[in-house]
């Protein structure tokens, strides 16, 4: 499966702990990556400075569903399910 151009669910919904140019500490879930253009395209796509975690993430029907709405819902649910639990 190929990414849907302009979806950007993986660049917004999930947290990224790796440094990103312009976001040296990564990004929290629900925050737009600073490397997204206004039309939700990655400025770093195909460039060596693109984080390895972003390069390795591959679109799949299970992750992306059939629409951007489904992709956001699935990735948000996965992020919540895998987020570290607060102690206390």
PDB file of N, CA, C and O in Angstrom:
ATOM      1  N   UNK A   1       0.853  -1.176   0.000  1.00  0.00           N
ATOM      2  CA  UNK A   1       0.000   0.000   0.000  1.00  0.00           C
ATOM      3  C   UNK A   1       0.896   1.236   0.000  1.00  0.00           C
ATOM      4  O   UNK A   1       1.943   1.256   0.647  1.00  0.00           O
ATOM      5  N   UNK A   2       0.478   2.255  -0.726  1.00  0.00           N
ATOM      6  CA  UNK A   2       1.193   3.530  -0.752  1.00  0.00           C
ATOM      7  C   UNK A   2       0.480   4.523   0.150  1.00  0.00           C
ATOM      8  O   UNK A   2      -0.735   4.453   0.333  1.00  0.00           O
ATOM      9  N   UNK A   3       1.247   5.446   0.711  1.00  0.00           N
ATOM     10  CA  UNK A   3       0.642   6.500   1.541  1.00  0.00           C
ATOM     11  C   UNK A   3      -0.345   7.312   0.712  1.00  0.00           C
ATOM     12  O   UNK A   3      -0.136   7.544  -0.479  1.00  0.00           O
ATOM     13  N   UNK A   4      -1.425   7.738   1.365  1.00  0.00           N
ATOM     14  CA  UNK A   4      -2.346   8.670   0.724  1.00  0.00           C
ATOM     15  C   UNK A   4      -1.730  10.063   0.836  1.00  0.00           C
ATOM     16  O   UNK A   4      -1.487  10.549   1.941  1.00  0.00           O
ATOM     17  N   UNK A   5      -1.486  10.688  -0.272  1.00  0.00           N
ATOM     18  CA  UNK A   5      -0.890  12.019  -0.264  1.00  0.00           C
ATOM     19  C   UNK A   5      -1.789  12.974   0.505  1.00  0.00           C
ATOM     20  O   UNK A   5      -2.990  13.062   0.247  1.00  0.00           O
ATOM     21  N   UNK A   6      -1.191  13.688   1.453  1.00  0.00           N
ATOM     22  CA  UNK A   6      -1.933  14.670   2.230  1.00  0.00           C
ATOM     23  C   UNK A   6      -2.603  14.114   3.472  1.00  0.00           C
ATOM     24  O   UNK A   6      -3.289  14.860   4.171  1.00  0.00           O
ATOM     25  N   UNK A   7      -2.434  12.835   3.778  1.00  0.00           N
ATOM     26  CA  UNK A   7      -3.057  12.249   4.969  1.00  0.00           C
ATOM     27  C   UNK A   7      -2.358  12.747   6.227  1.00  0.00           C
ATOM     28  O   UNK A   7      -2.977  13.415   7.055  1.00  0.00           O
ATOM     29  N   UNK A   8      -1.086  12.434   6.378  1.00  0.00           N
ATOM     30  CA  UNK A   8      -0.224  12.873   7.486  1.00  0.00           C
ATOM     31  C   UNK A   8      -0.653  12.375   8.861  1.00  0.00           C
ATOM     32  O   UNK A   8      -0.205  12.922   9.869  1.00  0.00           O
ATOM     33  N   UNK A   9      -1.501  11.360   8.935  1.00  0.00           N
ATOM     34  CA  UNK A   9      -1.910  10.835  10.247  1.00  0.00           C
ATOM     35  C   UNK A   9      -0.699  10.401  11.057  1.00  0.00           C
ATOM     36  O   UNK A   9      -0.639  10.656  12.259  1.00  0.00           O
ATOM     37  N   UNK A  10       0.266   9.748  10.420  1.00  0.00           N
ATOM     38  CA  UNK A  10       1.448   9.276  11.142  1.00  0.00           C
ATOM     39  C   UNK A  10       2.366  10.430  11.550  1.00  0.00           C
ATOM     40  O   UNK A  10       3.231  10.249  12.406  1.00  0.00           O
ATOM     41  N   UNK A  11       2.194  11.592  10.962  1.00  0.00           N
ATOM     42  CA  UNK A  11       3.014  12.762  11.287  1.00  0.00           C
ATOM     43  C   UNK A  11       2.333  13.666  12.314  1.00  0.00           C
ATOM     44  O   UNK A  11       2.887  14.686  12.723  1.00  0.00           O
ATOM     45  N   UNK A  12       1.137  13.284  12.719  1.00  0.00           N
ATOM     46  CA  UNK A  12       0.380  14.084  13.688  1.00  0.00           C
ATOM     47  C   UNK A  12      -0.065  13.219  14.866  1.00  0.00           C
ATOM     48  O   UNK A  12       0.199  13.566  16.018  1.00  0.00           O
ATOM     49  N   UNK A  13      -0.730  12.108  14.597  1.00  0.00           N
ATOM     50  CA  UNK A  13      -1.390  11.326  15.651  1.00  0.00           C
ATOM     51  C   UNK A  13      -0.427  10.647  16.615  1.00  0.00           C
ATOM     52  O   UNK A  13      -0.718  10.536  17.806  1.00  0.00           O
ATOM     53  N   UNK A  14       0.710  10.194  16.115  1.00  0.00           N
ATOM     54  CA  UNK A  14       1.611   9.413  16.965  1.00  0.00           C
ATOM     55  C   UNK A  14       2.761  10.263  17.504  1.00  0.00           C
ATOM     56  O   UNK A  14       3.117  11.293  16.931  1.00  0.00           O
ATOM     57  N   UNK A  15       3.328   9.808  18.611  1.00  0.00           N
ATOM     58  CA  UNK A  15       4.515  10.461  19.152  1.00  0.00           C
ATOM     59  C   UNK A  15       5.738   9.923  18.427  1.00  0.00           C
ATOM     60  O   UNK A  15       5.756   8.778  17.976  1.00  0.00           O
ATOM     61  N   UNK A  16       6.755  10.762  18.322  1.00  0.00           N
ATOM     62  CA  UNK A  16       8.018  10.362  17.726  1.00  0.00           C
ATOM     63  C   UNK A  16       9.100  10.775  18.712  1.00  0.00           C
ATOM     64  O   UNK A  16       9.259  11.962  18.998  1.00  0.00           O
ATOM     65  N   UNK A  17       9.842   9.808  19.233  1.00  0.00           N
ATOM     66  CA  UNK A  17      10.854  10.119  20.241  1.00  0.00           C
ATOM     67  C   UNK A  17      12.203  10.472  19.624  1.00  0.00           C
ATOM     68  O   UNK A  17      13.076  11.001  20.312  1.00  0.00           O
ATOM     69  N   UNK A  18      12.383  10.192  18.353  1.00  0.00           N
ATOM     70  CA  UNK A  18      13.632  10.522  17.676  1.00  0.00           C
ATOM     71  C   UNK A  18      13.688  12.007  17.344  1.00  0.00           C
ATOM     72  O   UNK A  18      12.652  12.627  17.102  1.00  0.00           O
ATOM     73  N   UNK A  19      14.892  12.586  17.330  1.00  0.00           N
ATOM     74  CA  UNK A  19      15.018  13.982  16.915  1.00  0.00           C
ATOM     75  C   UNK A  19      14.552  14.162  15.473  1.00  0.00           C
ATOM     76  O   UNK A  19      14.777  13.307  14.616  1.00  0.00           O
ATOM     77  N   UNK A  20      13.906  15.282  15.232  1.00  0.00           N
ATOM     78  CA  UNK A  20      13.449  15.677  13.908  1.00  0.00           C
ATOM     79  C   UNK A  20      14.025  17.070  13.689  1.00  0.00           C
ATOM     80  O   UNK A  20      13.986  17.883  14.612  1.00  0.00           O
ATOM     81  N   UNK A  21      14.558  17.382  12.507  1.00  0.00           N
ATOM     82  CA  UNK A  21      15.024  18.751  12.307  1.00  0.00           C
ATOM     83  C   UNK A  21      13.918  19.757  12.672  1.00  0.00           C
ATOM     84  O   UNK A  21      12.818  19.719  12.120  1.00  0.00           O
ATOM     85  N   UNK A  22      14.235  20.639  13.599  1.00  0.00           N
ATOM     86  CA  UNK A  22      13.255  21.606  14.082  1.00  0.00           C
ATOM     87  C   UNK A  22      12.510  21.153  15.319  1.00  0.00           C
ATOM     88  O   UNK A  22      11.803  21.945  15.941  1.00  0.00           O
ATOM     89  N   UNK A  23      12.658  19.885  15.686  1.00  0.00           N
ATOM     90  CA  UNK A  23      12.042  19.304  16.883  1.00  0.00           C
ATOM     91  C   UNK A  23      13.068  18.344  17.478  1.00  0.00           C
ATOM     92  O   UNK A  23      12.933  17.125  17.376  1.00  0.00           O
ATOM     93  N   UNK A  24      14.083  18.911  18.094  1.00  0.00           N
ATOM     94  CA  UNK A  24      15.229  18.098  18.529  1.00  0.00           C
ATOM     95  C   UNK A  24      14.897  17.041  19.565  1.00  0.00           C
ATOM     96  O   UNK A  24      15.670  16.102  19.753  1.00  0.00           O
ATOM     97  N   UNK A  25      13.765  17.173  20.241  1.00  0.00           N
ATOM     98  CA  UNK A  25      13.356  16.169  21.231  1.00  0.00           C
ATOM     99  C   UNK A  25      12.220  15.286  20.700  1.00  0.00           C
ATOM    100  O   UNK A  25      11.547  14.612  21.479  1.00  0.00           O
ATOM    101  N   UNK A  26      12.010  15.288  19.405  1.00  0.00           N
ATOM    102  CA  UNK A  26      10.903  14.543  18.824  1.00  0.00           C
ATOM    103  C   UNK A  26       9.611  15.330  18.964  1.00  0.00           C
ATOM    104  O   UNK A  26       9.634  16.550  19.128  1.00  0.00           O
ATOM    105  N   UNK A  27       8.478  14.626  18.900  1.00  0.00           N
ATOM    106  CA  UNK A  27       7.188  15.312  19.003  1.00  0.00           C
ATOM    107  C   UNK A  27       6.193  14.458  19.767  1.00  0.00           C
ATOM    108  O   UNK A  27       6.195  13.232  19.649  1.00  0.00           O
ATOM    109  N   UNK A  28       5.342  15.109  20.553  1.00  0.00           N
ATOM    110  CA  UNK A  28       4.304  14.360  21.265  1.00  0.00           C
ATOM    111  C   UNK A  28       3.156  13.976  20.330  1.00  0.00           C
ATOM    112  O   UNK A  28       2.986  14.559  19.259  1.00  0.00           O
ATOM    113  N   UNK A  29       2.396  13.010  20.746  1.00  0.00           N
ATOM    114  CA  UNK A  29       1.207  12.591  19.998  1.00  0.00           C
ATOM    115  C   UNK A  29       0.243  13.768  19.870  1.00  0.00           C
ATOM    116  O   UNK A  29       0.084  14.557  20.801  1.00  0.00           O
ATOM    117  N   UNK A  30      -0.385  13.875  18.730  1.00  0.00           N
ATOM    118  CA  UNK A  30      -1.386  14.918  18.502  1.00  0.00           C
ATOM    119  C   UNK A  30      -0.813  16.252  18.077  1.00  0.00           C
ATOM    120  O   UNK A  30      -1.565  17.203  17.866  1.00  0.00           O
ATOM    121  N   UNK A  31       0.498  16.348  17.945  1.00  0.00           N
ATOM    122  CA  UNK A  31       1.157  17.586  17.532  1.00  0.00           C
ATOM    123  C   UNK A  31       1.675  17.411  16.113  1.00  0.00           C
ATOM    124  O   UNK A  31       2.298  16.398  15.794  1.00  0.00           O
ATOM    125  N   UNK A  32       1.416  18.398  15.264  1.00  0.00           N
ATOM    126  CA  UNK A  32       1.918  18.350  13.886  1.00  0.00           C
ATOM    127  C   UNK A  32       3.435  18.395  13.870  1.00  0.00           C
ATOM    128  O   UNK A  32       4.047  19.171  14.604  1.00  0.00           O
ATOM    129  N   UNK A  33       4.029  17.581  13.049  1.00  0.00           N
ATOM    130  CA  UNK A  33       5.463  17.669  12.823  1.00  0.00           C
ATOM    131  C   UNK A  33       5.745  19.000  12.126  1.00  0.00           C
ATOM    132  O   UNK A  33       5.008  19.403  11.226  1.00  0.00           O
ATOM    133  N   UNK A  34       6.812  19.677  12.545  1.00  0.00           N
ATOM    134  CA  UNK A  34       7.151  20.961  11.929  1.00  0.00           C
ATOM    135  C   UNK A  34       7.582  20.805  10.475  1.00  0.00           C
ATOM    136  O   UNK A  34       7.654  21.790   9.741  1.00  0.00           O
ATOM    137  N   UNK A  35       7.865  19.597  10.062  1.00  0.00           N
ATOM    138  CA  UNK A  35       8.295  19.357   8.693  1.00  0.00           C
ATOM    139  C   UNK A  35       7.130  19.132   7.722  1.00  0.00           C
ATOM    140  O   UNK A  35       7.352  18.897   6.535  1.00  0.00           O
ATOM    141  N   UNK A  36       5.902  19.202   8.217  1.00  0.00           N
ATOM    142  CA  UNK A  36       4.741  19.078   7.333  1.00  0.00           C
ATOM    143  C   UNK A  36       4.455  20.409   6.642  1.00  0.00           C
ATOM    144  O   UNK A  36       4.495  21.470   7.266  1.00  0.00           O
ATOM    145  N   UNK A  37       4.169  20.334   5.359  1.00  0.00           N
ATOM    146  CA  UNK A  37       3.759  21.524   4.626  1.00  0.00           C
ATOM    147  C   UNK A  37       2.281  21.783   4.910  1.00  0.00           C
ATOM    148  O   UNK A  37       1.622  20.977   5.566  1.00  0.00           O
ATOM    149  N   UNK A  38       1.766  22.894   4.422  1.00  0.00           N
ATOM    150  CA  UNK A  38       0.353  23.217   4.634  1.00  0.00           C
ATOM    151  C   UNK A  38      -0.569  22.160   4.040  1.00  0.00           C
ATOM    152  O   UNK A  38      -1.666  21.940   4.552  1.00  0.00           O
ATOM    153  N   UNK A  39      -0.136  21.503   2.963  1.00  0.00           N
ATOM    154  CA  UNK A  39      -0.966  20.459   2.345  1.00  0.00           C
ATOM    155  C   UNK A  39      -0.574  19.059   2.836  1.00  0.00           C
ATOM    156  O   UNK A  39      -0.825  18.061   2.161  1.00  0.00           O
ATOM    157  N   UNK A  40       0.050  19.005   4.030  1.00  0.00           N
ATOM    158  CA  UNK A  40       0.385  17.741   4.712  1.00  0.00           C
ATOM    159  C   UNK A  40       1.347  16.847   3.944  1.00  0.00           C
ATOM    160  O   UNK A  40       1.158  15.632   3.880  1.00  0.00           O
ATOM    161  N   UNK A  41       2.348  17.432   3.377  1.00  0.00           N
ATOM    162  CA  UNK A  41       3.422  16.664   2.745  1.00  0.00           C
ATOM    163  C   UNK A  41       4.696  16.867   3.555  1.00  0.00           C
ATOM    164  O   UNK A  41       4.912  17.930   4.137  1.00  0.00           O
ATOM    165  N   UNK A  42       5.526  15.846   3.584  1.00  0.00           N
ATOM    166  CA  UNK A  42       6.766  15.891   4.363  1.00  0.00           C
ATOM    167  C   UNK A  42       7.859  16.617   3.581  1.00  0.00           C
ATOM    168  O   UNK A  42       8.186  16.248   2.453  1.00  0.00           O
ATOM    169  N   UNK A  43       8.414  17.650   4.200  1.00  0.00           N
ATOM    170  CA  UNK A  43       9.514  18.387   3.569  1.00  0.00           C
ATOM    171  C   UNK A  43      10.789  17.544   3.494  1.00  0.00           C
ATOM    172  O   UNK A  43      11.668  17.822   2.677  1.00  0.00           O
ATOM    173  N   UNK A  44      10.893  16.528   4.332  1.00  0.00           N
ATOM    174  CA  UNK A  44      12.109  15.719   4.412  1.00  0.00           C
ATOM    175  C   UNK A  44      12.021  14.419   3.626  1.00  0.00           C
ATOM    176  O   UNK A  44      13.002  13.678   3.562  1.00  0.00           O
ATOM    177  N   UNK A  45      10.876  14.125   3.029  1.00  0.00           N
ATOM    178  CA  UNK A  45      10.695  12.853   2.338  1.00  0.00           C
ATOM    179  C   UNK A  45      11.789  12.669   1.290  1.00  0.00           C
ATOM    180  O   UNK A  45      12.012  13.534   0.443  1.00  0.00           O
ATOM    181  N   UNK A  46      12.474  11.512   1.366  1.00  0.00           N
ATOM    182  CA  UNK A  46      13.528  11.192   0.413  1.00  0.00           C
ATOM    183  C   UNK A  46      14.871  11.830   0.717  1.00  0.00           C
ATOM    184  O   UNK A  46      15.831  11.633  -0.028  1.00  0.00           O
ATOM    185  N   UNK A  47      14.954  12.596   1.805  1.00  0.00           N
ATOM    186  CA  UNK A  47      16.205  13.259   2.169  1.00  0.00           C
ATOM    187  C   UNK A  47      16.883  12.505   3.311  1.00  0.00           C
ATOM    188  O   UNK A  47      16.206  11.883   4.130  1.00  0.00           O
ATOM    189  N   UNK A  48      18.209  12.555   3.371  1.00  0.00           N
ATOM    190  CA  UNK A  48      18.933  11.807   4.406  1.00  0.00           C
ATOM    191  C   UNK A  48      18.645  12.280   5.827  1.00  0.00           C
ATOM    192  O   UNK A  48      18.808  11.503   6.768  1.00  0.00           O
ATOM    193  N   UNK A  49      18.225  13.523   6.013  1.00  0.00           N
ATOM    194  CA  UNK A  49      17.941  14.020   7.360  1.00  0.00           C
ATOM    195  C   UNK A  49      16.581  13.580   7.899  1.00  0.00           C
ATOM    196  O   UNK A  49      16.255  13.864   9.051  1.00  0.00           O
ATOM    197  N   UNK A  50      15.792  12.900   7.088  1.00  0.00           N
ATOM    198  CA  UNK A  50      14.514  12.358   7.563  1.00  0.00           C
ATOM    199  C   UNK A  50      14.810  11.277   8.602  1.00  0.00           C
ATOM    200  O   UNK A  50      15.610  10.380   8.336  1.00  0.00           O
ATOM    201  N   UNK A  51      14.182  11.340   9.782  1.00  0.00           N
ATOM    202  CA  UNK A  51      14.470  10.353  10.832  1.00  0.00           C
ATOM    203  C   UNK A  51      14.250   8.914  10.347  1.00  0.00           C
ATOM    204  O   UNK A  51      13.334   8.636   9.573  1.00  0.00           O
ATOM    205  N   UNK A  52      15.112   8.010  10.821  1.00  0.00           N
ATOM    206  CA  UNK A  52      15.011   6.600  10.430  1.00  0.00           C
ATOM    207  C   UNK A  52      13.657   6.010  10.786  1.00  0.00           C
ATOM    208  O   UNK A  52      13.119   5.196  10.036  1.00  0.00           O
ATOM    209  N   UNK A  53      13.096   6.417  11.934  1.00  0.00           N
ATOM    210  CA  UNK A  53      11.796   5.883  12.337  1.00  0.00           C
ATOM    211  C   UNK A  53      10.728   6.254  11.302  1.00  0.00           C
ATOM    212  O   UNK A  53       9.826   5.462  11.030  1.00  0.00           O
ATOM    213  N   UNK A  54      10.827   7.432  10.736  1.00  0.00           N
ATOM    214  CA  UNK A  54       9.870   7.850   9.710  1.00  0.00           C
ATOM    215  C   UNK A  54      10.103   7.087   8.407  1.00  0.00           C
ATOM    216  O   UNK A  54       9.155   6.695   7.727  1.00  0.00           O
ATOM    217  N   UNK A  55      11.370   6.884   8.069  1.00  0.00           N
ATOM    218  CA  UNK A  55      11.694   6.131   6.861  1.00  0.00           C
ATOM    219  C   UNK A  55      11.205   4.696   6.955  1.00  0.00           C
ATOM    220  O   UNK A  55      10.766   4.118   5.961  1.00  0.00           O
ATOM    221  N   UNK A  56      11.281   4.118   8.155  1.00  0.00           N
ATOM    222  CA  UNK A  56      10.930   2.711   8.341  1.00  0.00           C
ATOM    223  C   UNK A  56       9.425   2.463   8.398  1.00  0.00           C
ATOM    224  O   UNK A  56       8.968   1.360   8.096  1.00  0.00           O
ATOM    225  N   UNK A  57       8.660   3.466   8.779  1.00  0.00           N
ATOM    226  CA  UNK A  57       7.212   3.286   8.898  1.00  0.00           C
ATOM    227  C   UNK A  57       6.601   3.128   7.514  1.00  0.00           C
ATOM    228  O   UNK A  57       6.757   3.995   6.654  1.00  0.00           O
ATOM    229  N   UNK A  58       5.918   2.034   7.308  1.00  0.00           N
ATOM    230  CA  UNK A  58       5.327   1.734   6.009  1.00  0.00           C
ATOM    231  C   UNK A  58       3.807   1.718   6.105  1.00  0.00           C
ATOM    232  O   UNK A  58       3.241   1.137   7.031  1.00  0.00           O
ATOM    233  N   UNK A  59       3.165   2.347   5.163  1.00  0.00           N
ATOM    234  CA  UNK A  59       1.708   2.350   5.114  1.00  0.00           C
ATOM    235  C   UNK A  59       1.194   0.923   4.942  1.00  0.00           C
ATOM    236  O   UNK A  59       1.771   0.125   4.203  1.00  0.00           O
ATOM    237  N   UNK A  60       0.100   0.617   5.639  1.00  0.00           N
ATOM    238  CA  UNK A  60      -0.547  -0.688   5.486  1.00  0.00           C
ATOM    239  C   UNK A  60      -2.052  -0.503   5.674  1.00  0.00           C
ATOM    240  O   UNK A  60      -2.491   0.453   6.314  1.00  0.00           O
ATOM    241  N   UNK A  61      -2.806  -1.386   5.136  1.00  0.00           N
ATOM    242  CA  UNK A  61      -4.264  -1.312   5.259  1.00  0.00           C
ATOM    243  C   UNK A  61      -4.667  -1.354   6.729  1.00  0.00           C
ATOM    244  O   UNK A  61      -5.593  -0.651   7.132  1.00  0.00           O
ATOM    245  N   UNK A  62      -3.980  -2.175   7.542  1.00  0.00           N
ATOM    246  CA  UNK A  62      -4.306  -2.282   8.972  1.00  0.00           C
ATOM    247  C   UNK A  62      -4.072  -0.963   9.702  1.00  0.00           C
ATOM    248  O   UNK A  62      -4.838  -0.604  10.597  1.00  0.00           O
ATOM    249  N   UNK A  63      -3.037  -0.252   9.333  1.00  0.00           N
ATOM    250  CA  UNK A  63      -2.708   0.998  10.002  1.00  0.00           C
ATOM    251  C   UNK A  63      -3.481   2.177   9.416  1.00  0.00           C
ATOM    252  O   UNK A  63      -3.934   3.050  10.156  1.00  0.00           O
ATOM    253  N   UNK A  64      -3.629   2.207   8.118  1.00  0.00           N
ATOM    254  CA  UNK A  64      -4.177   3.381   7.436  1.00  0.00           C
ATOM    255  C   UNK A  64      -5.664   3.288   7.109  1.00  0.00           C
ATOM    256  O   UNK A  64      -6.308   4.305   6.853  1.00  0.00           O
ATOM    257  N   UNK A  65      -6.208   2.082   7.116  1.00  0.00           N
ATOM    258  CA  UNK A  65      -7.617   1.924   6.776  1.00  0.00           C
ATOM    259  C   UNK A  65      -7.903   2.370   5.353  1.00  0.00           C
ATOM    260  O   UNK A  65      -7.034   2.323   4.482  1.00  0.00           O
ATOM    261  N   UNK A  66      -9.141   2.807   5.134  1.00  0.00           N
ATOM    262  CA  UNK A  66      -9.564   3.216   3.794  1.00  0.00           C
ATOM    263  C   UNK A  66      -9.718   4.719   3.646  1.00  0.00           C
ATOM    264  O   UNK A  66     -10.140   5.199   2.593  1.00  0.00           O
ATOM    265  N   UNK A  67      -9.379   5.472   4.695  1.00  0.00           N
ATOM    266  CA  UNK A  67      -9.508   6.931   4.624  1.00  0.00           C
ATOM    267  C   UNK A  67      -8.583   7.585   5.639  1.00  0.00           C
ATOM    268  O   UNK A  67      -8.049   6.920   6.527  1.00  0.00           O
ATOM    269  N   UNK A  68      -8.402   8.880   5.501  1.00  0.00           N
ATOM    270  CA  UNK A  68      -7.593   9.624   6.468  1.00  0.00           C
ATOM    271  C   UNK A  68      -8.226   9.559   7.852  1.00  0.00           C
ATOM    272  O   UNK A  68      -7.516   9.466   8.853  1.00  0.00           O
ATOM    273  N   UNK A  69      -9.540   9.605   7.917  1.00  0.00           N
ATOM    274  CA  UNK A  69     -10.254   9.535   9.202  1.00  0.00           C
ATOM    275  C   UNK A  69      -9.954   8.208   9.889  1.00  0.00           C
ATOM    276  O   UNK A  69      -9.687   8.180  11.090  1.00  0.00           O
ATOM    277  N   UNK A  70      -9.995   7.112   9.141  1.00  0.00           N
ATOM    278  CA  UNK A  70      -9.672   5.804   9.711  1.00  0.00           C
ATOM    279  C   UNK A  70      -8.214   5.751  10.162  1.00  0.00           C
ATOM    280  O   UNK A  70      -7.916   5.192  11.217  1.00  0.00           O
ATOM    281  N   UNK A  71      -7.310   6.320   9.384  1.00  0.00           N
ATOM    282  CA  UNK A  71      -5.890   6.318   9.757  1.00  0.00           C
ATOM    283  C   UNK A  71      -5.684   7.061  11.075  1.00  0.00           C
ATOM    284  O   UNK A  71      -4.979   6.568  11.955  1.00  0.00           O
ATOM    285  N   UNK A  72      -6.285   8.231  11.222  1.00  0.00           N
ATOM    286  CA  UNK A  72      -6.160   8.987  12.471  1.00  0.00           C
ATOM    287  C   UNK A  72      -6.736   8.202  13.644  1.00  0.00           C
ATOM    288  O   UNK A  72      -6.133   8.165  14.717  1.00  0.00           O
ATOM    289  N   UNK A  73      -7.893   7.577  13.455  1.00  0.00           N
ATOM    290  CA  UNK A  73      -8.525   6.816  14.537  1.00  0.00           C
ATOM    291  C   UNK A  73      -7.654   5.630  14.946  1.00  0.00           C
ATOM    292  O   UNK A  73      -7.446   5.396  16.137  1.00  0.00           O
ATOM    293  N   UNK A  74      -7.151   4.891  13.979  1.00  0.00           N
ATOM    294  CA  UNK A  74      -6.328   3.718  14.274  1.00  0.00           C
ATOM    295  C   UNK A  74      -5.028   4.116  14.954  1.00  0.00           C
ATOM    296  O   UNK A  74      -4.647   3.528  15.966  1.00  0.00           O
ATOM    297  N   UNK A  75      -4.350   5.110  14.403  1.00  0.00           N
ATOM    298  CA  UNK A  75      -3.068   5.518  14.978  1.00  0.00           C
ATOM    299  C   UNK A  75      -3.231   6.159  16.355  1.00  0.00           C
ATOM    300  O   UNK A  75      -2.375   5.984  17.222  1.00  0.00           O
ATOM    301  N   UNK A  76      -4.302   6.887  16.560  1.00  0.00           N
ATOM    302  CA  UNK A  76      -4.566   7.455  17.885  1.00  0.00           C
ATOM    303  C   UNK A  76      -4.805   6.340  18.897  1.00  0.00           C
ATOM    304  O   UNK A  76      -4.283   6.391  20.011  1.00  0.00           O
ATOM    305  N   UNK A  77      -5.588   5.338  18.520  1.00  0.00           N
ATOM    306  CA  UNK A  77      -5.853   4.205  19.416  1.00  0.00           C
ATOM    307  C   UNK A  77      -4.570   3.430  19.717  1.00  0.00           C
ATOM    308  O   UNK A  77      -4.349   3.033  20.861  1.00  0.00           O
ATOM    309  N   UNK A  78      -3.723   3.210  18.712  1.00  0.00           N
ATOM    310  CA  UNK A  78      -2.450   2.521  18.934  1.00  0.00           C
ATOM    311  C   UNK A  78      -1.535   3.336  19.839  1.00  0.00           C
ATOM    312  O   UNK A  78      -0.867   2.783  20.712  1.00  0.00           O
ATOM    313  N   UNK A  79      -1.505   4.630  19.636  1.00  0.00           N
ATOM    314  CA  UNK A  79      -0.682   5.506  20.484  1.00  0.00           C
ATOM    315  C   UNK A  79      -1.144   5.419  21.932  1.00  0.00           C
ATOM    316  O   UNK A  79      -0.323   5.284  22.840  1.00  0.00           O
ATOM    317  N   UNK A  80      -2.445   5.496  22.150  1.00  0.00           N
ATOM    318  CA  UNK A  80      -2.980   5.426  23.523  1.00  0.00           C
ATOM    319  C   UNK A  80      -2.711   4.056  24.153  1.00  0.00           C
ATOM    320  O   UNK A  80      -2.407   3.966  25.342  1.00  0.00           O
ATOM    321  N   UNK A  81      -2.823   3.003  23.360  1.00  0.00           N
ATOM    322  CA  UNK A  81      -2.609   1.651  23.874  1.00  0.00           C
ATOM    323  C   UNK A  81      -1.152   1.370  24.228  1.00  0.00           C
ATOM    324  O   UNK A  81      -0.870   0.525  25.077  1.00  0.00           O
ATOM    325  N   UNK A  82      -0.234   2.072  23.582  1.00  0.00           N
ATOM    326  CA  UNK A  82       1.180   1.802  23.808  1.00  0.00           C
ATOM    327  C   UNK A  82       1.901   2.899  24.604  1.00  0.00           C
ATOM    328  O   UNK A  82       3.103   2.802  24.849  1.00  0.00           O
ATOM    329  N   UNK A  83       1.177   3.919  24.996  1.00  0.00           N
ATOM    330  CA  UNK A  83       1.783   5.018  25.773  1.00  0.00           C
ATOM    331  C   UNK A  83       2.181   4.502  27.163  1.00  0.00           C
ATOM    332  O   UNK A  83       1.469   3.695  27.762  1.00  0.00           O
ATOM    333  N   UNK A  84       3.309   4.970  27.659  1.00  0.00           N
ATOM    334  CA  UNK A  84       3.710   4.575  29.022  1.00  0.00           C
ATOM    335  C   UNK A  84       2.651   5.001  30.037  1.00  0.00           C
ATOM    336  O   UNK A  84       2.098   6.098  29.957  1.00  0.00           O
ATOM    337  N   UNK A  85       2.389   4.137  30.967  1.00  0.00           N
ATOM    338  CA  UNK A  85       1.394   4.430  32.022  1.00  0.00           C
ATOM    339  C   UNK A  85       2.064   5.240  33.122  1.00  0.00           C
ATOM    340  O   UNK A  85       3.210   4.975  33.484  1.00  0.00           O
ATOM    341  N   UNK A  86       1.363   6.211  33.646  1.00  0.00           N
ATOM    342  CA  UNK A  86       1.891   7.030  34.737  1.00  0.00           C
ATOM    343  C   UNK A  86       1.949   6.189  36.016  1.00  0.00           C
ATOM    344  O   UNK A  86       1.042   5.408  36.304  1.00  0.00           O
ATOM    345  N   UNK A  87       3.005   6.362  36.754  1.00  0.00           N
ATOM    346  CA  UNK A  87       3.144   5.664  38.039  1.00  0.00           C
ATOM    347  C   UNK A  87       2.368   6.431  39.110  1.00  0.00           C
ATOM    348  O   UNK A  87       2.289   7.660  39.091  1.00  0.00           O
ATOM    349  N   UNK A  88       1.827   5.702  39.999  1.00  0.00           N
ATOM    350  CA  UNK A  88       1.168   6.421  41.094  1.00  0.00           C
ATOM    351  C   UNK A  88      -0.065   5.841  41.470  1.00  0.00           C
ATOM    352  O   UNK A  88      -0.729   6.339  42.378  1.00  0.00           O
TER     353      UNK A  88
END
